[in-house]
Amino acid sequence: LKERTALTGFLRAQGIGAVFHYVPLHDSPAGLRHGRGGHLPVTTDISQRLLRLPIYSGMTSDDVRRVASAVKSFYHPISRAGA
């Protein structure tokens, strides 16, 4: 969750909108109300790692490269210095 939050902020600082949008069913209001309950640690863990990167029909190849490059530079900060 900390990593996803940091990546979201890093991308936002570069003008790239990335959002979290997935709530596991067992944690959703309807799931809590109608589900059988229980702890699903793998589902919760994975849901906290998901991040929706921008994608839209008018996205250019340059836009895709910019987003991919930004994500790469978050995980490999040394490449930021060489860019």
N, C-alpha and C positions, 0 to 999 in steps of 0.2 A: 504494500500500500504506500509506503514511504517512497519507494522507487517510482511508482506510477505518478504520484503527486509531484515529485521532482521533475520527471520527464514532461508532464503536462505544463508546469511552470516554465521550463526551459523552452519548450516549443512556443508557448504563448509569448515569451519575450522576443521571439523571432517572427511574430505575427502569424503563427500557425495554430489554428484552433484544433485541439484534440480533446475529446470529452469521454467521460466514463458514462456508460449507459446501461449496464447490465446488473440487475439485482436477481440473485438466484431465487427461484420460485419458493423454496422453503423459507427464505427470509422476507419475501414480499408480504404485504398486508393480507392478500387473499390466501397465500400459502400458509401464513400463520393462523389464519381463521379457519381454513378448510382442510389443511393438510394433516398428516398423521404426526407431525412433530419429528423431533430427532435432530441430531447433530450431524452435519455433512461437511467435515473439515476440508476435504479435497475440493468440493464444489465452491465453498466459501473462499478458499485460498486462490483458486484459479480466477474466480470472479473479481478478486481484488487486483489481479494483474492485467485485466483487459482494458484496452484503451482504443477508442475508435479514432483512427486517423482520418484526415479529410479525404473525401472522394466524391466527385461530382462529375456530371457529364461534360462540363466545359473545362475540365482540368487538362492542362497541357502537359506534354512530356517534361518541360522545364519545371512545372509545378510538382510533378511526381519526383523528379530528381532533387528538388529543393527539400521536400518533406523527408525523403529517404536520407539525404545528406545530413539533415538536422538530427534525425534519430541516430544515425551512425555516429555523429560527433558527440552526442550525449554519452554514448557507451564507450567511445574511444576518444577522450578529450585531447590526446596528443595530436590527432588529425586536425583539431581546431586551429592549432598554432600554425600548421602548414597550409591552411586554406587561404 
